[in-house]
Amino acid sequence: MSKCVAVAIVTAVAAGMLSPVAHAQDEKWNNLAPPLSTYKNKKPGGPAPRREIAGIWDTGWIGGSGNPEHPATLAGGRAGAVGGQEDETGIANPLPYTAKGLEALKANKPSNGVRQVDFALTNDPATICDPLGFPYMFTWEMRTINVTQSPTQVVMINPFYGGYRIIWTDGRTLPKDPDLRWNGYSVGRWTDDYTFVVETTGLNPRSWLDHAGRPHSEQLRVEETYHRVDRDTVELTMKITDPVMYTEPWLAMNKFLLHLMPPDFDIRENFCSPTENKSYNDDYGNAAIQNPSK
C-alpha cells in the first residue's frame, strides 16, 4: 500500500475515532443539524431580538486544511490531497508571515493540507488530545455551539474536544500580564443592538491557530464580531492580530454564517479520548511510517 493511501486510511480512522457511534436514538437526543443547503434559499426568519446572542447555533463547518478564509490547499486541490511542502508557496490568499512566523510555521507539522506529513509524524496538539484552545476550536471543527447569556457573561459550549469559552460582559478590562490559558481571557460588549464584539488575549502559544499548523505567539489578539442579521442568522467575523508572527492583521472568518437551531436541539458528545487515541496510534498511525511503501 502506498504512503498516500496509508495516510488517507489513517486520517479516516482518526475521524471515526472522534465521531459518535451511529445507532437508533430517541428523536430528542443526539440530534444532527440539517445540511447547509437547507439555508441556501431560506427567507429571513423575522426581526432579530435586541442585544441577544443566546441560542444553539449550527455552522456546518467541518474544517479541513486551515481556516475558512485561508485554507492551506493548492488551487483546485482537495484538502489533505497534496502534502510535503515546506511552506505555503502556491496557495490562494497566502498569509503575511514575518520571518519568525515563517520559521514557526515550518516547525509545525500538520496532518493535512499542502504541508501534511504522515500522521505518525505530526506534532499537532490535537492528535495527543491536548485542548484545542481558541481560536483553533472555531477554525477547525466549530460545528454546533450552545450559547447562553446572563447580565455578566456569555458562555459558549462547543462539544468538539470539550471546548468552552467564558466571555465577560461586566465591564472589566483584559488583564495586562495574564497567566496564559488555552482559551485565553475574553471580554465582550454590544456596539449596537445587533452587534456583539469580543476581544481575547492571553492565549497559550502551544496551541495552533488552525488545522494547517498556523502559529501564534503570546501577543495574539483575536477580535470577533457577531452581527445578528435576523432571528435565525448571525454573521461572525474573526480578526487575527499577532505582530510577532504576521506583518499585519488578517481575517480568519468574514461574515461566516451561524444558523439558529430549535431550542430543544441536543448536541452530540464529541470528545478526544487519550486511551482511544493511543490505541489508534498503536494500530494505525505507526503503520503509516513503519511501512511507507507497502
C-alpha positions in Angstrom: 0.0 0.0 0.0 1.4 3.4 -0.9 2.2 6.0 1.7 -0.6 8.3 0.4 -3.2 5.6 0.7 -1.9 4.8 4.2 -2.2 8.4 5.2 -5.8 8.5 3.8 -6.8 5.5 5.8 -5.1 6.9 9.0 -7.0 10.1 8.5 -10.3 8.3 8.0 -9.7 6.2 11.1 -8.9 9.4 13.1 -12.1 11.0 12.0 -14.0 7.9 13.0 -12.3 7.8 16.4 -13.8 11.2 17.2 -17.2 10.6 15.7 -20.2 9.4 17.8 -21.4 5.8 17.2 -24.3 5.8 14.8 -27.3 3.9 16.1 -31.0 4.5 16.7 -31.8 7.3 19.1 -34.8 8.9 20.7 -35.6 11.8 18.4 -34.9 14.3 21.3 -31.3 13.1 21.8 -28.1 13.3 19.7 -29.6 15.5 17.0 -28.0 16.1 13.7 -28.1 19.6 12.1 -29.7 19.9 8.6 -27.4 20.2 5.6 -26.3 23.7 4.7 -28.3 23.5 1.5 -31.3 23.9 3.7 -30.4 27.6 4.3 -29.5 28.5 0.7 -32.8 30.0 -0.3 -34.4 30.3 3.1 -36.3 33.5 3.7 -35.3 35.8 6.6 -36.6 34.5 9.9 -38.1 37.7 11.3 -36.6 40.5 13.2 -33.6 39.8 15.5 -34.0 40.3 19.2 -32.1 43.2 20.7 -28.7 42.5 22.4 -29.3 38.8 22.3 -26.9 36.1 21.0 -28.1 33.1 23.2 -29.2 30.0 21.4 -28.0 26.8 19.7 -26.2 27.7 16.5 -25.0 25.4 13.7 -22.2 26.4 11.4 -21.8 23.3 9.2 -18.1 23.9 9.4 -16.3 20.6 9.5 -12.9 22.1 8.7 -10.2 20.8 6.5 -6.8 22.4 5.9 -6.8 25.8 7.5 -9.4 28.4 8.5 -12.3 29.4 6.2 -10.7 32.4 4.6 -7.2 31.0 4.3 -7.4 27.2 3.5 -3.9 25.6 3.1 -4.7 23.9 -0.2 -3.3 24.2 -3.6 -5.6 25.8 -6.3 -8.0 23.1 -7.4 -6.7 20.6 -4.8 -8.6 18.7 -2.2 -7.9 19.3 1.5 -5.2 16.9 2.5 -4.7 15.5 -1.0 -1.2 17.0 -1.5 1.4 17.3 1.1 5.2 17.6 1.6 5.7 21.3 1.1 8.0 23.1 3.5 5.9 26.3 3.4 2.6 27.5 1.8 4.0 28.5 -1.5 1.4 28.4 -4.2 -1.8 28.5 -2.1 -4.5 31.0 -2.7 -4.8 34.0 -0.3 -1.5 33.4 1.5 -0.9 34.8 5.0 1.5 37.7 5.7 4.2 35.9 7.8 7.0 37.6 9.5 10.4 35.9 9.3 9.8 34.5 12.8 6.3 33.4 11.8 7.5 31.5 8.8 10.1 29.8 10.9 7.4 28.8 13.4 5.1 27.6 10.6 7.8 25.2 9.3 8.2 23.8 12.8 4.6 22.8 13.0 3.7 19.5 11.2 0.0 19.2 10.3 -1.6 16.0 9.1 -3.4 17.6 6.1 -3.0 20.3 3.5 -0.1 21.3 1.4 2.3 20.8 4.3 0.9 17.5 5.6 3.1 14.8 7.0 2.4 11.2 7.8 0.0 11.1 10.8 2.7 9.4 12.9 5.0 12.4 12.4 2.5 15.2 13.1 3.0 17.4 16.1 -0.5 18.8 16.1 -1.5 19.1 19.7 -5.0 17.8 18.8 -3.5 14.4 18.0 -2.5 13.8 21.6 -5.8 15.2 22.9 -4.3 18.4 24.2 -7.0 21.1 24.4 -7.6 22.7 21.0 -7.7 26.1 22.6 -9.0 29.2 21.0 -9.3 30.1 18.1 -8.4 26.6 16.9 -11.7 25.2 18.3 -13.5 27.6 15.9 -11.3 27.4 12.8 -11.3 23.6 12.6 -14.4 21.9 13.9 -16.8 24.7 15.1 -19.9 22.7 14.1 -22.8 23.3 16.5 -22.3 25.5 19.6 -24.6 26.3 22.5 -24.5 29.9 23.7 -26.0 31.1 27.0 -26.2 34.6 28.2 -26.5 36.4 31.5 -26.1 40.0 32.6 -22.4 39.4 33.3 -21.3 36.6 30.9 -21.7 34.9 27.6 -20.8 31.2 27.7 -20.1 29.3 24.5 -20.0 25.5 24.6 -18.5 23.6 21.6 -18.7 19.9 22.3 -15.9 19.1 19.8 -12.9 18.3 22.1 -15.0 19.5 25.0 -14.4 23.2 24.1 -15.9 26.0 26.1 -15.4 29.8 26.5 -16.3 32.4 29.1 -16.8 35.9 27.7 -17.2 38.5 30.4 -19.7 41.4 29.8 -19.5 43.1 33.2 -17.2 45.9 32.1 -13.9 44.5 33.2 -10.8 45.1 31.1 -8.4 42.4 29.8 -5.5 41.5 32.1 -2.3 43.3 31.4 0.1 40.4 32.4 -2.0 37.3 32.3 -1.2 33.7 33.1 -1.6 32.2 29.7 -4.7 30.0 29.1 -5.7 27.6 26.3 -8.9 29.7 25.7 -7.4 33.0 26.8 -9.3 35.8 28.5 -12.3 37.3 26.8 -14.4 40.4 27.3 -17.4 41.4 25.2 -19.5 44.4 24.6 -22.5 45.4 22.4 -21.6 48.2 20.0 -25.2 48.5 18.9 -28.4 46.5 19.4 -27.3 43.8 17.0 -23.5 43.7 17.1 -21.5 41.9 19.8 -17.7 42.4 19.8 -15.4 40.1 21.7 -11.7 40.7 22.4 -9.5 37.8 23.5 -5.8 37.8 24.7 -3.6 35.7 27.0 -3.6 32.7 24.7 -1.2 29.8 25.1 1.2 29.6 22.1 1.4 25.8 22.5 -1.9 25.7 20.6 -2.3 26.3 16.8 -4.4 28.9 15.0 -5.9 26.2 12.8 -5.6 22.6 11.5 -3.0 23.7 8.9 -0.5 24.5 11.7 -0.5 28.3 11.6 1.4 29.5 14.6 0.8 32.3 17.1 2.7 34.0 19.9 1.8 35.2 23.4 0.9 38.6 21.7 -2.0 37.1 19.8 -5.2 39.2 19.9 -8.4 37.8 18.5 -11.3 40.1 17.7 -14.7 38.5 17.0 -17.7 40.4 15.7 -21.1 38.7 16.0 -23.7 40.5 13.9 -27.3 39.4 14.4 -28.8 39.7 10.9 -32.2 38.4 11.8 -33.8 36.0 14.2 -32.2 32.9 12.7 -28.9 34.1 11.4 -25.6 35.5 12.9 -22.6 36.6 10.8 -19.2 36.0 12.5 -16.1 37.9 11.5 -12.8 37.0 13.2 -9.7 39.2 13.0 -6.2 37.9 13.9 -3.6 40.3 15.2 -0.1 38.9 16.1 2.8 41.2 15.3 5.3 38.6 16.2 4.1 36.1 13.6 2.3 38.2 11.0 3.1 41.6 9.4 -0.5 42.8 9.5 -3.9 41.7 10.9 -5.9 39.3 8.8 -9.4 37.8 8.8 -9.8 34.1 9.6 -13.6 34.3 9.1 -15.5 37.0 7.2 -19.3 37.1 7.7 -19.3 33.4 8.5 -22.9 32.2 8.9 -24.3 30.7 12.1 -27.9 29.3 11.9 -30.3 29.1 14.8 -31.4 25.6 15.8 -34.6 24.6 17.6 -34.4 25.3 21.4 -34.7 21.5 22.1 -31.7 20.6 19.9 -29.4 18.1 21.7 -25.8 18.4 20.6 -23.9 15.1 20.3 -20.9 14.5 22.6 -17.6 14.5 20.7 -14.5 14.2 22.9 -10.9 13.2 22.2 -10.2 10.2 24.4 -6.4 9.8 25.2 -6.8 6.0 25.7 -8.6 5.6 22.3 -6.1 7.9 20.7 -3.2 5.7 21.9 -4.9 2.6 20.7 -5.5 4.2 17.3 -1.8 5.3 17.0 -0.6 1.8 18.0 -2.8 0.1 15.5 -2.8 2.5 12.6 -0.8 5.7 13.0 2.6 4.0 13.4 1.9 1.6 10.4 2.0 4.6 8.0 5.6 5.4 8.9 6.8 1.9 9.6 5.6 0.5 6.2 5.7 3.6 3.9 6.0 1.7 0.6 3.7 -1.3 1.3 
